[in-house]
Amino acid sequence: SVRRALDAGQAAADLHAFLAAHSRTPVPQPLSYLIDDVARRHGHLRIGAASAYVRCDDEAVLNEILADRRSTGLRLRRLAPTVLASQADPNSLLEALREMGYAPAAESAEGDVLITRAGARRTPPRTPPTPVPEGPPVPDDTLLGAAVRAIRAGDTAATVIRKDPSEGGPSSTTSSGSLPRTTSAETLATVQAAAMTGTAVWIGYVNAEGAASQRVIAPVRVEGGFVTAYDHTADEVRTFALHRITGVAELAEDGKG
């Protein structure tokens, strides 16, 4: 077609000459008009690539930029009296013009001036939450061992022979695991005696969260309102507040841990 010939670099005169040389008859006038009309409109629209542009209402400023040797690396060319195109990216073009002493401003695709705050930082992406496992966690060896010790200590506390506080001798085995309440003075005297003799006692205890439990402990030291003892339930040495002990009972000799 005529357009493809013009795209390939042929001029209208070249097409007229080619047809005249290869046609046995004169070239039809409508064809000549077609060639001239397409050639006149060909290239009226121009398409090209540009990474960034500079526009300014003052043409003299753009002339200064083009004449400045420092702008050579920007590969600027004039698209219109008030518009220059560049092969540099927008950020590089901004920095280069600022270094040349100008005060350019970036603009959006809609032509609005972009406002940037110094030191502005984007919010980092949120870390996805850790998946919550369904059901209780699988017990490890530590948890299983603690459970076994708690059961054994509970069995000991429920079946051990207690000394009768009034007679100083052993009483019958308690099958219900109940522990009578004692006064603060009775509690202090009992754990002090156990610490001196190295014997174990059975206590009821309420922790800071209000959870009640019964434990078999071997007191080691009693001072400052606290008793330090070996806790057979936890299998470790712990410190208990005396005012949180609800009851205490001595164990018979065969009940020592």
Backbone as CSV, one residue per row, in Angstrom:
resi,resn,N_x,N_y,N_z,CA_x,CA_y,CA_z,C_x,C_y,C_z
1,SER,0.840,-1.197,0.000,0.000,0.000,0.000,0.874,1.247,0.000
2,VAL,0.223,2.381,-0.280,0.955,3.650,-0.308,1.545,3.956,1.065
3,ARG,0.780,3.715,2.132,1.276,4.020,3.484,2.496,3.193,3.838
4,ARG,2.499,1.912,3.481,3.666,1.071,3.783,4.895,1.557,3.030
5,ALA,4.697,2.028,1.796,5.835,2.562,1.038,6.382,3.816,1.695
6,LEU,5.476,4.669,2.176,5.920,5.883,2.866,6.587,5.539,4.194
7,ASP,6.064,4.520,4.915,6.693,4.073,6.166,8.101,3.558,5.914
8,ALA,8.322,2.984,4.739,9.643,2.440,4.398,10.622,3.510,3.950
9,GLY,10.170,4.771,3.891,11.085,5.859,3.553,10.936,6.418,2.152
10,GLN,10.000,5.908,1.394,9.784,6.421,0.043,9.024,7.745,0.118
11,ALA,9.341,8.647,-0.828,8.630,9.914,-0.929,7.547,9.794,-1.995
12,ALA,6.631,10.764,-2.022,5.557,10.740,-3.024,6.124,10.769,-4.434
13,ALA,7.180,11.559,-4.656,7.794,11.640,-5.991,8.375,10.297,-6.401
14,ASP,8.938,9.565,-5.436,9.490,8.244,-5.751,8.388,7.293,-6.202
15,LEU,7.233,7.371,-5.578,6.122,6.498,-5.954,5.584,6.850,-7.343
16,HIS,5.481,8.152,-7.620,5.021,8.569,-8.951,5.991,8.067,-10.022
17,ALA,7.283,8.197,-9.781,8.291,7.778,-10.765,8.264,6.270,-10.963
18,PHE,8.095,5.524,-9.844,8.059,4.065,-9.934,6.876,3.596,-10.774
19,LEU,5.702,4.194,-10.534,4.514,3.785,-11.284,4.628,4.172,-12.760
20,ALA,5.180,5.343,-13.018,5.326,5.783,-14.408,6.294,4.888,-15.171
21,ALA,7.329,4.404,-14.477,8.329,3.571,-15.147,7.826,2.164,-15.407
22,HIS,6.882,1.689,-14.575,6.448,0.305,-14.708,5.033,0.151,-15.290
23,SER,4.396,1.240,-15.604,3.049,1.161,-16.180,3.092,1.403,-17.684
24,ARG,2.405,0.583,-18.467,2.373,0.732,-19.921,1.454,1.879,-20.339
25,THR,0.590,2.264,-19.409,-0.337,3.364,-19.700,-0.084,4.476,-18.701
26,PRO,-0.545,5.664,-18.985,-0.378,6.753,-18.021,-1.016,6.388,-16.688
27,VAL,-0.393,6.855,-15.610,-0.905,6.570,-14.267,-2.261,7.251,-14.111
28,PRO,-3.287,6.518,-13.679,-4.605,7.126,-13.502,-4.537,8.310,-12.534
29,GLN,-5.262,9.353,-12.899,-5.241,10.559,-12.075,-5.730,10.313,-10.648
30,PRO,-6.794,9.504,-10.421,-7.205,9.235,-9.032,-6.101,8.598,-8.192
31,LEU,-5.271,7.746,-8.829,-4.170,7.121,-8.089,-3.125,8.153,-7.714
32,SER,-2.863,9.088,-8.628,-1.902,10.151,-8.314,-2.414,11.015,-7.179
33,TYR,-3.730,11.328,-7.192,-4.306,12.100,-6.107,-4.202,11.342,-4.775
34,LEU,-4.427,10.027,-4.831,-4.346,9.210,-3.612,-2.945,9.253,-3.021
35,ILE,-1.935,9.117,-3.899,-0.544,9.143,-3.417,-0.241,10.481,-2.761
36,ASP,-0.641,11.565,-3.393,-0.354,12.896,-2.848,-1.096,13.132,-1.533
37,ASP,-2.339,12.656,-1.457,-3.127,12.864,-0.234,-2.552,12.087,0.940
38,VAL,-2.199,10.815,0.709,-1.612,10.007,1.790,-0.262,10.564,2.209
39,ALA,0.538,11.023,1.232,1.856,11.578,1.551,1.731,12.856,2.366
40,ARG,0.686,13.647,2.088,0.495,14.898,2.824,0.136,14.630,4.288
41,ARG,-0.636,13.595,4.532,-1.055,13.283,5.902,-0.069,12.380,6.643
42,HIS,0.821,11.710,5.887,1.751,10.772,6.518,2.726,11.514,7.432
43,GLY,2.858,11.055,8.691,3.774,11.674,9.647,3.220,12.896,10.336
44,HIS,1.931,13.193,10.074,1.339,14.338,10.768,1.317,14.089,12.281
45,LEU,1.118,12.833,12.649,1.245,12.426,14.051,2.580,11.729,14.231
46,ARG,3.321,12.100,15.280,4.636,11.513,15.537,4.602,10.735,16.852
47,ILE,5.163,9.545,16.843,5.237,8.686,18.021,6.699,8.465,18.370
48,GLY,7.034,8.620,19.647,8.407,8.401,20.087,8.431,8.038,21.558
49,ALA,9.604,7.726,22.056,9.779,7.330,23.458,10.485,8.433,24.221
50,ALA,10.019,8.697,25.428,10.643,9.675,26.314,10.430,9.211,27.746
51,SER,11.495,9.237,28.541,11.381,8.807,29.933,10.802,9.905,30.813
52,ALA,11.068,11.161,30.460,10.584,12.287,31.257,10.486,13.515,30.363
53,TYR,9.873,14.535,30.882,9.740,15.770,30.118,9.911,16.960,31.050
54,VAL,10.238,18.100,30.452,10.327,19.369,31.168,9.420,20.348,30.443
55,ARG,8.552,20.985,31.178,7.712,22.001,30.546,7.802,23.290,31.335
56,CYS,7.779,24.400,30.614,7.898,25.713,31.235,7.241,26.736,30.317
57,ASP,6.472,27.643,30.889,5.816,28.672,30.083,6.811,29.680,29.524
58,ASP,7.973,29.770,30.151,9.009,30.699,29.686,9.956,29.956,28.748
59,GLU,9.852,30.211,27.440,10.695,29.510,26.464,12.170,29.820,26.670
60,ALA,12.476,31.011,27.193,13.875,31.399,27.373,14.577,30.486,28.373
61,VAL,13.836,30.036,29.391,14.430,29.132,30.381,14.787,27.804,29.728
62,LEU,13.901,27.289,28.882,14.195,26.030,28.191,15.363,26.197,27.231
63,ASN,15.476,27.367,26.603,16.622,27.624,25.717,17.928,27.596,26.502
64,GLU,17.901,28.152,27.732,19.104,28.140,28.575,19.505,26.712,28.928
65,ILE,18.509,25.895,29.242,18.798,24.502,29.600,19.412,23.762,28.418
66,LEU,18.860,23.947,27.232,19.398,23.273,26.045,20.806,23.742,25.724
67,ALA,21.101,25.012,25.988,22.421,25.556,25.665,23.469,25.200,26.707
68,ASP,23.040,24.740,27.881,23.975,24.413,28.961,24.615,23.054,28.687
69,ARG,25.954,23.011,28.712,26.671,21.754,28.447,26.345,20.675,29.476
70,ARG,26.002,21.086,30.662,25.711,20.109,31.711,24.445,19.303,31.424
71,SER,23.644,19.752,30.491,22.410,19.027,30.164,22.613,17.992,29.066
72,THR,23.844,17.853,28.579,24.095,16.928,27.467,23.702,15.496,27.820
73,GLY,24.044,15.061,29.023,23.740,13.692,29.420,22.262,13.403,29.573
74,LEU,21.450,14.447,29.622,20.008,14.239,29.771,19.333,13.922,28.443
75,ARG,20.059,14.147,27.336,19.537,13.871,25.987,18.180,14.557,25.791
76,LEU,18.229,15.888,25.946,17.015,16.688,25.804,16.774,17.061,24.352
77,ARG,15.517,17.151,23.992,15.149,17.699,22.685,13.793,18.379,22.829
78,ARG,13.603,19.380,22.001,12.393,20.182,22.117,11.245,19.516,21.374
79,LEU,10.154,19.305,22.071,8.944,18.780,21.450,7.998,19.895,21.038
80,ALA,8.022,20.964,21.811,7.176,22.126,21.547,7.893,23.338,22.131
81,PRO,7.463,24.535,21.817,8.152,25.717,22.350,8.295,25.706,23.868
82,THR,7.360,25.068,24.564,7.406,25.071,26.036,7.636,23.686,26.632
83,VAL,8.017,22.709,25.801,8.181,21.333,26.285,9.478,20.739,25.760
84,LEU,10.273,20.146,26.675,11.468,19.388,26.312,11.259,17.942,26.743
85,ALA,11.716,17.005,25.925,11.676,15.585,26.272,13.073,15.127,26.633
86,SER,13.162,14.151,27.552,14.454,13.643,28.008,14.436,12.129,28.024
87,GLN,15.608,11.531,27.805,15.750,10.088,27.908,16.097,9.654,29.333
88,ALA,16.333,10.630,30.234,16.620,10.309,31.634,15.314,10.062,32.380
89,ASP,15.394,9.313,33.485,14.188,9.080,34.279,13.842,10.344,35.067
90,PRO,12.604,10.494,35.519,12.179,11.732,36.179,13.042,12.134,37.374
91,ASN,13.419,11.188,38.235,14.222,11.536,39.410,15.595,12.055,39.017
92,SER,16.225,11.397,38.033,17.540,11.857,37.575,17.436,13.234,36.945
93,LEU,16.362,13.472,36.193,16.161,14.774,35.563,15.973,15.857,36.617
94,LEU,15.207,15.558,37.663,15.015,16.521,38.751,16.337,16.886,39.414
95,GLU,17.121,15.859,39.776,18.387,16.104,40.458,19.355,16.878,39.577
96,ALA,19.413,16.541,38.286,20.336,17.230,37.376,19.975,18.703,37.236
97,LEU,18.705,19.008,37.077,18.291,20.408,36.941,18.526,21.184,38.235
98,ARG,18.364,20.527,39.384,18.650,21.202,40.649,20.134,21.506,40.776
99,GLU,20.976,20.568,40.339,22.419,20.805,40.379,22.825,21.921,39.429
100,MET,22.031,22.149,38.393,22.306,23.233,37.446,21.795,24.575,37.959
101,GLY,21.155,24.583,39.121,20.716,25.834,39.720,19.250,26.147,39.546
102,TYR,18.499,25.235,38.962,17.068,25.460,38.773,16.291,24.867,39.958
103,ALA,15.020,25.210,40.024,14.166,24.714,41.111,12.942,24.027,40.526
104,PRO,13.131,22.871,39.884,11.995,22.184,39.264,11.121,21.495,40.312
105,ALA,9.902,21.199,39.947,8.974,20.452,40.801,8.407,19.297,39.998
106,ALA,8.271,18.148,40.641,7.692,16.986,39.963,6.181,17.156,39.882
107,GLU,5.594,16.595,38.837,4.148,16.658,38.694,3.596,15.288,38.354
108,SER,2.326,15.102,38.671,1.660,13.827,38.438,1.219,13.712,36.997
109,ALA,0.643,12.545,36.657,0.148,12.341,35.299,-0.987,13.299,34.968
110,GLU,-1.659,13.818,36.002,-2.747,14.774,35.781,-2.260,16.209,35.736
111,GLY,-0.942,16.426,35.943,-0.404,17.774,35.896,-0.364,18.479,37.230
112,ASP,-0.690,17.766,38.319,-0.653,18.373,39.651,0.747,18.249,40.240
113,VAL,1.153,19.274,41.001,2.469,19.249,41.634,2.469,18.202,42.740
114,LEU,3.510,17.350,42.736,3.643,16.319,43.765,4.362,16.900,44.965
115,ILE,3.753,16.749,46.153,4.343,17.248,47.391,4.988,16.078,48.113
116,THR,6.268,16.189,48.403,6.984,15.145,49.147,7.491,15.738,50.446
117,ARG,7.281,15.017,51.550,7.762,15.462,52.849,9.140,14.876,53.122
118,ALA,10.017,15.710,53.632,11.373,15.244,53.937,11.323,14.182,55.015
119,GLY,12.043,13.101,54.784,12.119,12.040,55.778,10.883,11.186,55.871
120,ALA,9.945,11.370,54.935,8.722,10.561,54.993,9.057,9.110,54.712
121,ARG,8.447,8.232,55.438,8.692,6.801,55.267,7.363,6.084,55.146
122,ARG,7.344,5.110,54.296,6.143,4.307,54.171,6.044,3.339,55.346
123,THR,4.822,3.067,55.728,4.612,2.101,56.804,5.038,0.719,56.335
124,PRO,5.896,0.046,57.116,6.324,-1.286,56.677,5.150,-2.235,56.606
125,PRO,5.242,-3.201,55.750,4.127,-4.150,55.644,3.921,-4.899,56.946
126,ARG,2.659,-5.182,57.236,2.349,-5.897,58.464,2.806,-7.347,58.386
127,THR,3.352,-7.795,59.496,3.750,-9.194,59.570,2.500,-10.049,59.730
128,PRO,2.340,-11.043,58.897,1.136,-11.877,59.029,1.083,-12.524,60.402
129,PRO,-0.104,-12.588,61.009,-0.211,-13.168,62.355,0.160,-14.640,62.366
130,THR,0.710,-15.060,63.490,1.072,-16.468,63.641,-0.194,-17.314,63.700
131,PRO,-0.279,-18.329,62.874,-1.492,-19.160,62.888,-1.737,-19.754,64.266
132,VAL,-2.992,-19.708,64.695,-3.369,-20.272,65.997,-3.701,-21.742,65.808
133,PRO,-2.978,-22.631,66.477,-3.261,-24.064,66.301,-4.627,-24.422,66.843
134,GLU,-5.263,-25.373,66.202,-6.567,-25.835,66.660,-6.385,-26.820,67.813
135,GLY,-7.125,-26.592,68.893,-7.053,-27.488,70.037,-5.851,-27.181,70.912
136,PRO,-5.693,-27.887,72.022,-4.577,-27.657,72.943,-3.259,-28.109,72.323
137,PRO,-2.131,-27.495,72.762,-0.836,-27.901,72.221,-0.476,-29.325,72.627
138,VAL,0.338,-29.950,71.810,0.796,-31.307,72.113,1.763,-31.238,73.291
139,PRO,1.512,-31.970,74.378,2.384,-31.876,75.547,3.776,-32.430,75.253
140,ASP,4.792,-31.713,75.761,6.156,-32.193,75.604,6.555,-32.980,76.855
141,ASP,7.825,-33.411,76.881,8.294,-34.227,78.004,8.227,-33.464,79.325
142,THR,8.525,-32.156,79.282,8.496,-31.358,80.512,7.091,-31.285,81.080
143,LEU,6.114,-31.028,80.199,4.728,-30.929,80.651,4.221,-32.266,81.177
144,LEU,4.573,-33.354,80.488,4.138,-34.675,80.937,4.747,-35.019,82.295
145,GLY,6.028,-34.678,82.465,6.681,-34.958,83.736,6.052,-34.186,84.883
146,ALA,5.701,-32.916,84.633,5.063,-32.106,85.672,3.696,-32.673,86.033
147,ALA,2.974,-33.165,85.019,1.647,-33.740,85.282,1.758,-34.987,86.145
148,VAL,2.747,-35.836,85.851,2.938,-37.057,86.642,3.289,-36.715,88.082
149,ARG,4.179,-35.719,88.277,4.563,-35.334,89.637,3.374,-34.767,90.397
150,ALA,2.528,-33.996,89.708,1.363,-33.415,90.372,0.391,-34.499,90.812
151,ILE,0.200,-35.513,89.959,-0.709,-36.611,90.311,-0.171,-37.393,91.504
152,ARG,1.134,-37.684,91.476,1.727,-38.442,92.580,1.661,-37.660,93.882
153,ALA,1.927,-36.346,93.806,1.875,-35.535,95.019,0.456,-35.442,95.539
154,GLY,-0.508,-35.371,94.621,-1.911,-35.340,95.037,-2.314,-36.633,95.705
155,ASP,-1.858,-37.752,95.143,-2.148,-39.044,95.766,-1.548,-39.119,97.162
156,THR,-0.323,-38.604,97.299,0.338,-38.619,98.606,-0.442,-37.785,99.609
157,ALA,-0.872,-36.594,99.174,-1.603,-35.703,100.076,-2.947,-36.282,100.468
158,ALA,-3.569,-37.056,99.557,-4.909,-37.589,99.822,-4.887,-38.842,100.683
159,THR,-3.805,-39.580,100.701,-3.796,-40.878,101.392,-2.818,-40.950,102.549
160,VAL,-2.028,-39.912,102.762,-0.997,-39.974,103.784,-1.625,-39.953,105.185
161,ILE,-0.965,-40.556,106.140,-1.413,-40.551,107.535,-0.963,-39.256,108.181
162,ARG,-1.934,-38.467,108.697,-1.608,-37.203,109.331,-1.509,-37.384,110.842
163,LYS,-0.690,-36.568,111.450,-0.604,-36.563,112.909,-1.794,-35.813,113.479
164,ASP,-2.316,-36.322,114.559,-3.410,-35.636,115.241,-2.827,-34.438,115.975
165,PRO,-3.246,-33.226,115.681,-2.659,-32.042,116.312,-2.809,-32.030,117.818
166,SER,-3.886,-32.636,118.351,-4.119,-32.574,119.798,-3.330,-33.614,120.561
167,GLU,-3.070,-34.768,119.921,-2.419,-35.856,120.632,-0.985,-36.071,120.199
168,GLY,-0.607,-35.457,119.058,0.758,-35.622,118.593,1.008,-36.928,117.930
169,GLY,-0.050,-37.782,117.777,0.119,-39.071,117.144,-0.583,-39.114,115.825
170,PRO,-0.415,-40.206,115.101,-1.028,-40.296,113.786,-2.520,-40.495,113.879
171,SER,-3.242,-39.899,112.941,-4.683,-40.097,112.839,-4.958,-41.015,111.678
172,SER,-6.239,-41.353,111.458,-6.582,-42.260,110.367,-6.313,-41.618,109.025
173,THR,-6.141,-42.476,108.017,-5.885,-41.980,106.666,-7.089,-41.220,106.156
174,THR,-6.855,-40.071,105.554,-7.948,-39.289,104.981,-8.126,-39.670,103.535
175,SER,-9.294,-40.159,103.201,-9.547,-40.588,101.829,-10.104,-39.487,100.974
176,SER,-10.660,-38.458,101.627,-11.251,-37.374,100.843,-10.249,-36.320,100.457
177,GLY,-9.088,-36.321,101.078,-8.074,-35.330,100.753,-8.375,-33.970,101.335
178,SER,-9.295,-33.891,102.309,-9.656,-32.602,102.891,-8.561,-32.149,103.846
179,LEU,-8.389,-30.845,103.943,-7.363,-30.281,104.816,-8.016,-29.216,105.677
180,PRO,-7.955,-29.365,106.999,-8.590,-28.367,107.871,-7.844,-27.039,107.812
181,ARG,-8.586,-25.944,107.995,-7.973,-24.627,108.037,-7.260,-24.431,109.371
182,THR,-6.174,-23.700,109.328,-5.418,-23.403,110.539,-5.233,-21.900,110.648
183,THR,-5.006,-21.437,111.885,-4.772,-20.012,112.101,-3.359,-19.658,111.657
184,SER,-3.091,-18.362,111.578,-1.759,-17.912,111.174,-0.703,-18.389,112.154
185,ALA,-1.034,-18.355,113.438,-0.071,-18.797,114.455,0.199,-20.288,114.330
186,GLU,-0.864,-21.085,114.121,-0.692,-22.527,113.969,0.121,-22.847,112.714
187,THR,-0.154,-22.114,111.625,0.591,-22.339,110.378,2.064,-22.048,110.579
188,LEU,2.380,-20.905,111.195,3.772,-20.526,111.411,4.483,-21.531,112.297
189,ALA,3.842,-21.951,113.381,4.476,-22.896,114.303,4.736,-24.239,113.631
190,THR,3.789,-24.690,112.807,3.934,-26.006,112.173,5.060,-26.009,111.147
191,VAL,5.123,-24.971,110.305,6.170,-24.967,109.268,7.538,-24.706,109.888
192,GLN,7.602,-23.927,110.984,8.886,-23.724,111.668,9.392,-25.035,112.253
193,ALA,8.486,-25.793,112.851,8.879,-27.082,113.421,9.329,-28.034,112.327
194,ALA,8.638,-28.021,111.188,9.023,-28.898,110.081,10.381,-28.512,109.524
195,ALA,10.677,-27.208,109.486,11.978,-26.760,108.994,13.090,-27.194,109.930
196,MET,12.814,-27.189,111.249,13.827,-27.584,112.222,14.067,-29.084,112.198
197,THR,13.013,-29.878,111.990,13.144,-31.339,112.040,13.374,-31.966,110.668
198,GLY,13.226,-31.165,109.606,13.429,-31.698,108.251,12.324,-32.607,107.790
199,THR,11.110,-32.415,108.302,9.980,-33.249,107.905,9.110,-32.526,106.885
200,ALA,8.234,-33.295,106.244,7.325,-32.737,105.239,5.978,-32.436,105.863
201,VAL,5.288,-31.461,105.310,3.944,-31.112,105.763,3.025,-30.994,104.557
202,TRP,1.755,-31.045,104.859,0.726,-30.952,103.823,0.067,-29.589,103.969
203,ILE,0.056,-28.784,102.904,-0.497,-27.432,103.001,-1.561,-27.204,101.930
204,GLY,-2.470,-26.293,102.248,-3.380,-25.747,101.249,-2.875,-24.358,100.899
205,TYR,-2.854,-24.011,99.611,-2.229,-22.748,99.205,-3.061,-22.076,98.124
206,VAL,-3.194,-20.747,98.222,-3.889,-19.942,97.212,-2.870,-18.974,96.620
207,ASN,-2.623,-19.066,95.307,-1.608,-18.207,94.691,-2.158,-16.815,94.404
208,ALA,-1.329,-15.957,93.774,-1.713,-14.567,93.517,-2.893,-14.455,92.569
209,GLU,-3.108,-15.462,91.732,-4.238,-15.441,90.800,-5.512,-16.000,91.422
210,GLY,-5.428,-16.449,92.681,-6.608,-16.970,93.353,-6.834,-18.453,93.153
211,ALA,-5.881,-19.151,92.527,-6.030,-20.590,92.296,-5.593,-21.350,93.546
212,ALA,-6.465,-22.234,94.022,-6.176,-23.011,95.232,-5.592,-24.368,94.863
213,SER,-4.656,-24.843,95.680,-4.047,-26.159,95.458,-3.599,-26.720,96.798
214,GLN,-3.354,-28.028,96.818,-2.814,-28.691,97.997,-1.475,-29.298,97.622
215,ARG,-0.506,-29.109,98.485,0.856,-29.529,98.173,1.512,-30.193,99.380
216,VAL,2.463,-31.058,99.067,3.317,-31.647,100.096,4.674,-30.973,99.974
217,ILE,5.095,-30.266,101.039,6.346,-29.519,100.982,7.233,-29.898,102.160
218,ALA,8.527,-29.701,101.972,9.503,-29.909,103.042,10.151,-28.560,103.324
219,PRO,9.719,-27.826,104.368,10.251,-26.493,104.656,11.756,-26.522,104.921
220,VAL,12.436,-25.508,104.402,13.878,-25.373,104.603,14.190,-24.144,105.446
221,ARG,13.492,-23.034,105.172,13.739,-21.794,105.912,12.428,-21.029,106.020
222,VAL,12.209,-20.421,107.208,11.012,-19.611,107.440,11.466,-18.253,107.956
223,GLU,11.200,-17.187,107.189,11.575,-15.853,107.629,10.858,-14.807,106.778
224,GLY,10.621,-13.633,107.386,10.035,-12.509,106.662,8.663,-12.772,106.093
225,GLY,7.902,-13.661,106.701,6.569,-13.947,106.201,6.539,-14.926,105.042
226,PHE,7.658,-15.571,104.759,7.728,-16.533,103.659,8.379,-17.817,104.147
227,VAL,8.026,-18.920,103.514,8.644,-20.202,103.796,9.253,-20.729,102.501
228,THR,10.530,-21.036,102.556,11.214,-21.643,101.418,11.226,-23.141,101.644
229,ALA,10.712,-23.901,100.653,10.545,-25.342,100.856,10.717,-26.085,99.541
230,TYR,11.018,-27.386,99.699,11.047,-28.261,98.533,9.614,-28.688,98.249
231,ASP,9.131,-28.330,97.049,7.758,-28.644,96.659,7.765,-29.978,95.926
232,HIS,7.174,-31.003,96.553,7.137,-32.324,95.927,6.255,-32.335,94.682
233,THR,5.288,-31.427,94.606,4.412,-31.376,93.434,5.171,-30.891,92.211
234,ALA,5.931,-29.802,92.386,6.680,-29.232,91.264,8.068,-29.826,91.137
235,ASP,8.476,-30.609,92.145,9.803,-31.223,92.152,10.887,-30.155,92.077
236,GLU,10.714,-29.078,92.857,11.703,-28.006,92.890,11.517,-27.195,94.164
237,VAL,12.528,-26.384,94.484,12.467,-25.523,95.664,11.692,-24.259,95.306
238,ARG,10.705,-23.915,96.147,9.887,-22.734,95.904,9.721,-21.940,97.199
239,THR,9.269,-20.699,97.034,8.993,-19.835,98.181,7.496,-19.572,98.248
240,PHE,6.904,-19.776,99.425,5.470,-19.598,99.618,5.232,-18.488,100.638
241,ALA,4.236,-17.639,100.384,3.846,-16.602,101.348,2.997,-17.247,102.439
242,LEU,3.370,-17.007,103.698,2.662,-17.640,104.810,1.188,-17.236,104.848
243,HIS,0.870,-15.975,104.479,-0.523,-15.537,104.578,-1.405,-16.170,103.501
244,ARG,-0.786,-16.829,102.510,-1.564,-17.507,101.473,-1.773,-18.996,101.784
245,ILE,-1.168,-19.490,102.859,-1.372,-20.882,103.268,-2.680,-20.955,104.043
246,THR,-3.638,-21.729,103.537,-4.971,-21.809,104.162,-5.044,-22.849,105.269
247,GLY,-4.169,-23.837,105.223,-4.165,-24.876,106.242,-2.890,-25.680,106.146
248,VAL,-2.492,-26.296,107.260,-1.274,-27.086,107.275,-1.470,-28.267,108.218
249,ALA,-0.898,-29.408,107.837,-0.974,-30.606,108.679,0.343,-31.342,108.574
250,GLU,0.798,-31.868,109.741,2.021,-32.649,109.742,1.746,-34.031,109.176
251,LEU,2.772,-34.641,108.614,2.663,-35.986,108.068,3.357,-36.962,108.997
252,ALA,2.869,-38.199,108.963,3.515,-39.246,109.758,4.879,-39.542,109.169
253,GLU,5.698,-40.263,109.928,7.067,-40.518,109.505,7.132,-41.223,108.172
254,ASP,6.163,-42.155,107.872,6.232,-42.886,106.621,5.667,-42.081,105.473
255,GLY,5.260,-40.827,105.750,4.749,-39.984,104.686,5.763,-39.011,104.179
256,LYS,6.987,-39.010,104.680,7.999,-38.081,104.199,8.376,-38.443,102.789
257,GLY,8.629,-37.312,101.967,8.929,-37.516,100.557,10.255,-38.031,100.322
